[in-house]
Amino acid sequence: MVLFKRKPVQFLQTPPLDDESAEVWCIHQTGEIFVTYEEYLNRMDFYSQPRFICQITGHSGLTFFEALKSEHNGAQEVEQAFPEALKAPVLRRVQFQTVSRIDTLVDMVYDEFKSDYYPGEVVMIQQPTGERLTGTVRDKARLGSKVLPDGTVTQPYSRYSISMDGQQGQELVVDSGQIYRDRKIFTKSVLRSFIKKTVTREAWNGAPWLVKHNVAAQYHIDTRVPPHLRYDNKLLERKQNQAQKKASHPMNGAHEMNGMTSAFQNFGPARLPELKPAPKSHKTAKNHSEPPHQDLNGHHDPGMYHPQNGTLPPIPGNNPFHFPVSFRSSMPPPPLVAIPQPEAPPPPPPIKYPIEDLQLEPREDYVRPTLKFMCSDPPEGVIDSGSQNDKILMKSIGPLLETWDTLNVFCEVYKLDSFTFDDFVEAMEVSKEDNPCQLFTEIHCALLKQIVSTEKEGGKLLIDLPELDEDEEDDESTSPSPEPELEPKPTGRATRSSLAKLEAERIKAEAAAAEKTPEPEIKHRAPDVLSDFDWIEQLRDRNFQDGGWELIMVGLLHQLSKNPRYTDVCEELLSHLVPPNIEPTKETVKRQYSELDLNLRVSALRIICLLTVDTKAFRGYMEECGETMTGYRKEKIEWQRQRKQAIEDLKGLNDQRKILLPDNMPPSPPAEEAEAPKTNGDVKMADADESPEEASEDAGDSDADANARRNTRRGGHRAAERQRKREEQERKKEAELAAAAKMPKQSKQFVRLLKDIQKKQDAIKKCEDEIAIIDNDLREADCARTRVLGKDRFWNRYYWFERNGMPYGGLPTSSTADAGYANGCIWVQGPVDMEREGYIDMPEEEQAAYKAKFKMTVPQRKKMEEGRTSVFNANQWGYYSDPSDVDSLLNWLDSRGHNEAKLRKEILTYKEKIVAHMENRAKYLGLADEENDKEQAKENGKGDPKRMTTRTKAQSSPEPEEFRCFKWTNNVAIDELGHLHSEPPPPPKPKGRKQARKGRN
């Protein structure tokens, strides 16, 4: 059952069809029928959105049809993997369970069935001799507990009759402790998938788990829901509870105004009579037409009120003693008449924020801080601020970021040390043949190793590549050019003039055929250089030295060019690596690669990086991280439960402390101290400690706490962290004991209570520290996708790449760990085409309506509020690298909008880390020193210093020592492999010499 927003997709009902011959549209996967093509298209658009979830596997971000296919495949796998003999017992146990979380339900069922077996199951038998046999459970006997003579009760157990495989007619009777299942048959993951496939649950609190009707009918499971678990009974019970609450707390109603009670008594607020129009009846009309009232003698009563229009004023009450006797006896009370008044229109409801971002009023007082651009071709209207690189184009910024993020997040798969983004860009730019960069070489070699396995591992190709049609190419090259067919000779007598005419026509036909079939233009000479070079075999042997990996790249790109998806970019790369005007050799390929343009290098590296994403090692690492995150979440739930319990216990202890506190107050200070002269009007507290040494120690501890927050998954150790915290707690306890010795004596009960309170506070702090560590582990293990910080009002995306999947500053053991950052910037990407067309470049009618409301169109508002730096599509990137820009950006964001409220919250969550990394980046690149020099020059009166560019320092000095990227070393490969990726493995150490030395000694 495919899920949408965690709920099953509800199919549309079939509309009534009056005409059976009418044309209809059908979706075969769901059986839905539509009368109009527009409804069919809308439903197909809904099913094509990547917002559906496969219920069995839990995979999200799928279209409906992909999720349906995934469920079908998963159901077949579960059907084959789960033991048939266990299906009925498990379903009977799950039926009508009210456990809300499926994880808890799976744990409960697994613990109950892991040591219980049923007839028909295939089990393994452990013999006392250590021999393992295979058999099938034929019968099961459940033996209850018994009472021993000493009064103890034994535990119940089961005996199983096992039919041995391969030994016809032989059976064994064993206990549950002697048999077990295969580990791959009954696991929590398989059990979870089986329950998801066969069981469903309604979306209300307390709803029971119900086996699907077709499955229940197959295994003869009762589907009649008990009355106390039905939704209507639950709803009725809730209503009864609410009625009882109202009955227990009655409200003081208004007293009715009847008779004498209303005239002389008025207890509480009185309810005014409801005014309604008088009923239009014949009797009322007759009363309205009667003459003024007269007494019995026919004279007018001077004390009576005579109405002008034949109606009486409204009576203030229904008490007859308020009027004269003559009126009481003869005149009935007139009906109440309400004067209709026009109702005022209700005020507009207050705006409930947050709302759509672009529906907020434009703000002219705030402009977004200026973006910086790394490329040489920024968007129109952007002024060069000195931070651009003349060698990088805007189209390469996105692939650069994507490749760097992939290499750092999955550095354990590639066996690469982490590196900063600035070093990565510099290495892509400055690596030359005479000045090779280890970072540039190691990245290529590590990626190539993921494409073909080593000879020990089988030497197989680990990715899918198109086949080369070598035979067809050879045939085309050797086949002669087609000759034009000659016209048949005339049947008559041949003359010289006719023969000359035929010869001229033949020559003309050959020339026309040559013009129609020109020789193919040779773009590159990759087939020539690969004629005697098998790149797969060389990659299997890891021959990367002396231009080896560059030539392997040529072979890979040449074979990948047969894929239409990569044809254009691969042909462009091959035309530069193996040009037609240069003799193709390994040396020339190495030289051409060293002189390759930076943007082409980025394209080549991105291609092989994308190829490695489809490998089994890559997917296995992601699945491993997913399982690790599941374990972390369970551990976090346990710590949260302990913290909640500790907080409740602490609340009770604090209540007890408040009761005992009056009897255990510290004594008041003596009169001499109270009358002592006060110098500045300040009084020193008796229990205050003003020693500066302890304050400095506390400050040092806080700094140690801040520096100790490192990655626990890649280099950090929880044991060391907990040991440090235990030592810190011991020091605090010693200080508290020393302070308690100076305090006046208190009751033992109160002292014991204070100790218990302190223990609970320590327990709560421990839980919070563990939860913080687990949250960081979850952040680092979350490598499935790059998390975006959020979007602004113009649908620009904001990224901070340290947000997830990696330690904040890279691996702690990295050779560039002293840099203290990984990327150090907030990157801004323009809106995707669908969002740009739907929210910014809207149709003219919508733009006109928006302009009528806000006096400007959306593009005009974008230009006004973003200033002179903007990004207009998803291929354009800008960034912020100054800590002051973070505060300006937060001031510009409006928390009343949906998008910017989420974005602002995320930036505030990571603001301290973002600002710290920006400052570390400025120090690492030397930008902070340049700013300090400028400020000192201004203070010394030298005026404004000359404008200096901050472009890459590769242009100023060609010496390799000047480049930061040359300091990087692949420590991960050296530690795990014993050598770099680009180097051959060291020869094995000889063993004979050591044995000979031992023999001599």
BANU-595480 format. One record per residue (C-alpha): x, z, y negated. Coordinates in steps of 0.25 Angstrom, whole numbers, plus 5000, padded with zeros to 4 digits. Layout:
% BANU-595480
XZY;...
//
This chain:
% BANU-595480
500050005000;500749954987;500750054976;500650034961;500950154952;501050234965;499650204969;499150094979;498749964973;497249944973;496749804976;495649744969;494349724975;493849584979;492849534968;491449484972;491449334974;490149264972;490649124975;491449124988;492048984984;492649044971;494149034969;494849164970;496249214970;496849314981;498049404983;498349394998;499149524998;498049614993;496849534996;496349534982;495449424977;495249374962;494249294956;495049244944;496449194944;496749294932;496449414940;497349364951;498549344942;498349484936;498349544949;499549464954;500349504941;499949644945;500549634959;501749564954;502249684945;503449764951;502649894950;502249914965;502750014975;502849994990;502250114996;503050115009;504450095003;504250154989;504850034983;504350014968;504449894958;503849794968;502749694966;501449714974;501849614984;503249664986;502749804988;501749754998;502749675005;503649805005;502549885010;502249785022;503749785026;503849935024;502649955033;503149875044;504549945044;503750085044;502850035055;504049995064;504950115060;503950235061;503750285075;502350245081;502150375088;502350455075;501350375066;500050445071;500650585070;501250565056;499950505051;499150615056;500050715049;500050645036;498550625036;497850705025;499150775020;499050815006;500550815002;500750734989;502150684990;502450595002;503850645002;503350785006;502350725016;503550645023;504450765024;503250845030;502950745040;504350715043;504750865046;503550875055;503750755063;505250745064;505350835076;504050795082;503850675092;502650605097;502450525110;502950375109;504150415100;505550365103;506450485103;507950515106;508250635116;509450715114;509950765128;510650895130;511850815134;511850745121;511250615127;510250545118;509050475125;507850395120;506450415124;504950405120;504050525118;503050525129;502350655127;502350775118;501950925121;501851025110;502151165114;501651275105;502351405102;502351525111;502551675109;503751735115;503751875121;504551935109;503451875100;504151755094;503451625094;504151495098;504051365090;503151255096;503851135101;503651005108;504050935121;504150785123;504150705135;505150585133;505150455140;506550415141;506950275137;507650195148;507250295159;505950255164;505050375169;506050485164;505550585154;506150705146;505450825141;506150865128;505850955116;505850905101;507250955099;507850855109;507250725104;507350655090;506950525084;507850415079;508250445065;507750315059;506350325065;505750445059;506250465045;505650515032;505750375026;505050305037;504050415038;503750405023;503550255024;502650275036;501750375028;501750285016;501350165024;500150235032;499650345022;499050345009;498650444998;497650444987;498150464972;497550604969;498150744971;497950804984;497650674991;497950675006;498750575013;497850475021;498250385032;497850235030;496550205037;497150095045;498350175050;497450295053;496550205061;497750165069;498250305072;496850365073;497050465061;495850525055;495650475041;494450575037;494950645025;494650795025;493650835014;494650935007;495550815005;494650714999;494750674984;493250704981;493350844987;494650874979;493950824966;492750914969;493651034971;494351004958;492951004951;492551134957;493851194953;493551144939;492151194939;492551334943;493551344932;492551304922;491551404928;492651514927;492851484912;491551454906;491451404892;490651474881;489551374878;488651364866;487451454866;486151384865;485251404853;483851444859;482851534853;483151664847;484551674853;485051554845;484451604832;485051744832;486151734842;487351644841;488451684851;489651584851;489651444846;488351374846;488151234850;487451144840;486151074844;486350934849;485750834839;485050714845;484050604839;482650644840;481850574852;481050454847;479650484853;478250474848;478050624847;479250624837;478750514829;477350584828;478050714823;478850634813;477550574807;476750704805;476450754791;477150874786;476751004792;475551084787;475051224790;473651254796;472951244783;473551104780;474451154768;475951124768;476851244770;477751254758;478851324766;478951204776;479951094774;479250954773;480150844778;480150714770;480350624782;479450684791;480550754799;480950904800;482450954798;483150994811;482851134815;484051224816;483651294829;482451304839;482051444835;480551434830;480651564821;481551494811;480351424805;478951464798;477751504807;476951384803;478051294808;478351374820;476851364825;476551224822;477751134820;478651104832;480151094829;480550954825;481550874834;483050874829;483450754823;484950714822;485450624811;486250514817;487650514811;488650394814;489750444822;491150434817;492150354825;493050434833;494450444829;495450354836;496150434848;497550484845;498650394850;499150444863;500650424864;501450364870;500850224868;501450074869;502750074861;502349954852;501050004849;501750114840;501850094825;503150014821;504250104815;505050044804;505850174802;506550174816;507450054821;508150054834;509650074834;510449954834;510849894848;512249854852;512449734860;513649704869;513549554870;513949444860;512649384859;511649494855;510249464851;509849394838;510049484825;511049574831;512249604823;513649634830;513849774830;515249764836;514849804850;514749664856;515549594866;515849454863;516049414878;514649464883;513349394882;512049464881;511549404895;512749474901;512349614896;511249644906;512049594918;513249684914;512349804913;511649774926;512949754933;513649874928;512449964931;512349914945;513849934948;513850074942;512550114949;512950064963;514450094961;514350164975;513950034982;514949954975;516050064976;516350054961;516750154951;515850174940;516250104926;515750104912;514949984907;515949964896;517149954906;516249854914;516049764903;517549774899;517949744913;517049624914;517749564901;519249594902;519549574917;520549464918;521449394929;522649454923;521949584919;520949624930;520049734929;519749824941;518349854936;518049704936;518649674949;518049794957;516649764952;516749624958;517449664971;516449784973;515249694971;515749584980;516049684991;514549704992;514249564995;515049545008;515449665017;516849685023;517349635036;517149775042;515649775038;515449635044;515849545032;514349505029;513749455017;512849565011;512049475001;511249355003;511949224997;511449084997;512148995007;513048885003;512648745007;514048695011;513648585020;512748525010;513748525000;514848455009;513848355012;513448324998;514948314994;515348215006;514048125005;514347994998;513547954986;512247874989;512447724987;511347644981;510547554990;510747404988;509547314987;509347224998;510047084997;509146974993;508746885005;509046764998;510446694996;511446784989;512246724977;513346774969;512446814958;511446894967;512646964973;513247004960;511847054956;511747144968;513147194966;512747234951;511547304956;512247384966;513347434956;512247474946;511447554957;512747624961;512947664946;511547714945;511647794957;512947854952;512247894939;511147964947;512048044956;513148104947;514148194953;513848344953;514548424942;515448524948;515248654941;516248744949;517248734961;516748854969;516548774982;518048724981;518648864979;517748924990;518048815000;519148895007;518649035002;517549115009;517149214999;516349295009;517449315018;518449345007;517449445002;517249505016;518749525016;518749585002;519849484997;519649514982;521149504977;521749384969;520449324965;519749344978;518549414972;518349314961;518349194972;517349274980;516449284968;516549134967;516149114981;514949214979;514449144967;514549004973;513749044985;512749124976;512549004967;511748944978;510649044974;509848984963;509749124956;511249124954;511548974953;511748964938;512549084936;513449064948;513748924944;514148964930;515049074936;515648974946;515948874935;516848974928;517449034940;517748894948;517648794937;517748644941;519048614933;519948724939;520448724953;519748834961;520648934967;520649084968;521549104956;520749014947;519449084951;520149224948;520549164934;519249114931;518549244935;519449324925;519149224914;517649224917;516749254905;516149394904;514749354905;515049274918;515749384924;514449474922;513649364929;514549354941;514549514942;513049524941;512849424952;513649494962;513149624958;511649574960;512049524974;512549664978;511249724974;510549664987;511549714997;511249825007;512249925002;511649914988;510249934993;510650045003;511250124991;509950114983;509150164995;510150274997;510050314982;508550314984;508550404996;509550494988;508550504977;507450544986;508250664991;508650704977;507150704973;506750794985;507950884981;507450884966;506050924970;506551034978;507351084966;506151074957;505351154967;506351264967;506451264952;504951274950;504951394960;506051454952;505351434939;504051504945;504851624950;505651634937;504251644929;503851764938;505151834936;505051814921;503651874921;504251994928;505452004918;504452014907;503752124914;505052204916;505652164903;505152284894;505652384903;507052324903;507352284889;508752314884;508852434875;508852424860;510252424853;510752564848;510452604834;511952594830;511952444834;510552424827;511052484814;512452414814;512752324802;512352174804;513352074798;512551944797;511152004801;511351954815;511252054827;512052034839;511252034852;511652144862;511652044874;512351924867;513651874871;514451804860;515751774868;516251634864;517051624877;515751624885;515051534876;516251434878;516151454893;514651424893;514951294884;515951254895;514951274906;513951184899;514951074897;515351084912;513851074915;513750944907;514950884913;514550924927;513350834927;513850724934;513350634945;513050704958;512850584967;514150514963;515250614962;514650744957;514450854967;513250944968;514051044975;515051054963;513951064953;513251174960;514551254962;514851244947;513451294944;513551404954;514851454947;514151444934;513051524938;513951634944;514651644930;513351654923;512951764933;514151844931;513951834916;512551884917;512952004926;514052044916;512952034905;511952114913;512952224915;513052244900;511452254899;510752384900;510252424913;508852364917;507952394929;508352334942;507052264943;507252194930;508752154933;508352104946;507252024939;508251964929;509151924941;508051854948;507651784935;509051734933;509151684948;507851604945;508451544933;509651504940;508851444951;508051364941;509351314934;509951274948;508651194951;508651124937;510151094939;509951034953;508750954948;509650894937;510750864947;509650794956;509050714944;510450664941;510650624955;509350554955;509750474943;511050434949;510350394962;509350304955;510050174956;508850084960;508650034946;509250054932;508250144924;507950104910;507850214899;506550144894;506050044885;505750044870;504549984862;505049844863;505349854878;506849864877;507449934889;508450044887;509550074898;510450184900;511150144913;511650284916;510250314917;510250314933;511050264945;512350314940;513050444935;512950454920;514450424917;514750344930;515450404942;516150534939;517350484947;517450354940;518750304934;517950294920;517150424922;517850474909;517050374901;515850464902;514850354903;514350234911;513650144901;513450224889;512450134882;510950124881;510649974884;509349904878;508849784885;507749694879;506349684885;506049594897;505349464894;503949524900;504049644890;504549564879;503449464880;502349564882;502749664871;503649604861;503449454861;501949464862;500949344860;500549314846;499149374847;499749514852;500849504841;499749474831;498949604835;500249684835;500549634821;499149674816;499349814821;500849844817;501049734807;502149674815;502449604828;503149664840;504449574838;504449614823;504349764827;505449744837;506349694826;505949804816;506149924825;507349874833;508149834822;509249724822;509649734837;508549704848;508549644862;507449544865;507549524880;508049584893;509349504892;509749574879;510449714879;510849804868;511449944869;511650084862;512950154863;512950244851;512350394853;511750384840;510950264844;510250344855;509650444844;509250324836;508550254848;507850384851;507350394837;506850244838;506050264851;504650304849;504150404859;502650364857;502850234864;502850224880;504150154881;504950224871;504450364875;505050344889;506350284883;506550394873;506350494884;507350434893;508450424882;508250564878;508350604893;509750544894;510150554879;511350654881;511950564892;511750434884;512350494872;513550554879;513850424887;513750344873;514750434867;515650434880;515650274879;516050274865;517250364868;517650284880;517550154873;518250214861;517050184851;517050334847;518450334842;518150204834;517050274827;517850404824;518950314818;517850244809;517350384805;518750434802;519050304794;517850324785;518150474783;519550434779;519050344768;519550214774;518150144773;517450074784;518350034795;518449894799;517349844809;517949844823;517249784835;517049864848;517049744857;517849754870;519249794868;519649684877;519849594866;520849684858;521849704869;522049624882;522849734889;522149794901;522449944897;521549924885;520249904894;519450024899;518949954911;520349954917;520350104918;519250094929;519550104944;518650094956;518850234961;517650224970;518250104978;519550174979;518950304984;517950234994;518750114998;520150154995;520450034987;519749944976;518749834979;519649734974;520849774983;521049764998;520949895006;522249965008;522849945022;522650055032;523650165033;524550155045;524350265055;525550265064;526550325053;525750445052;525650465067;527150445068;527450545057;526550645064;527250625077;528650645071;528150775065;
//
